C-alpha cells in the first residue's frame, strides 16, 4: 500500500451507527485520513488509503469509489472497489 493510493467513498450513516458487518469488511483494508458527515445525504464520506485504489497524483482530488460486498463466497465477505 502506498500513500498515493488515496480515494473517497460514502457509507450510509445508519450502517456505521449500527455497526453493520459490511462496514467492518469495508474498513478492514483502509487507513482513513478524513471523515465527513453529509447530513443532507445521511452518509459519511471517507477519504482513505487502500491497496485496492489506483495511484493518484499528489495534489489531485482523490477519486471517488463505490464498494460492493459479496458475502456469497465466505463468511468474511469479499470487497471490490470500482472507480466512479
Residue pairs with C-beta under 8 A, 6 or more apart in sequence:
1 31
1 49
1 50
1 51
2 49
2 55
3 49
4 55
4 56
4 57
4 58
5 49
5 50
5 51
5 52
5 53
5 54
5 55
5 56
6 33
6 47
6 48
6 49
6 53
6 56
6 62
7 47
7 48
7 50
7 53
7 54
7 56
7 62
7 63
7 64
7 65
7 81
7 83
8 45
8 46
8 47
8 48
8 62
8 63
8 64
8 65
9 26
9 45
9 46
9 48
9 64
9 65
9 66
9 67
9 81
10 38
10 41
10 43
10 44
10 45
10 46
11 23
11 26
11 43
11 44
11 46
12 42
12 43
13 37
13 42
13 43
13 44
14 42
15 22
15 23
16 23
16 44
21 77
22 69
22 71
22 77
25 69
25 76
25 77
25 79
26 67
26 69
26 79
29 50
29 51
29 52
29 79
30 46
30 48
30 49
30 50
31 48
31 49
31 50
32 46
32 47
32 48
33 47
33 48
33 49
34 46
34 47
35 44
35 45
35 46
35 47
36 44
36 45
36 46
36 47
37 44
38 44
38 45
47 62
50 81
52 79
52 80
52 81
53 63
53 65
53 81
54 63
54 83
56 62
56 63
63 83
63 84
64 83
64 84
65 81
65 82
65 83
65 84
66 81
66 82
66 84
67 79
67 80
67 81
67 82
68 79
68 80
68 81
68 82
69 77
69 78
69 79
70 77
70 78
70 79
70 80
71 77
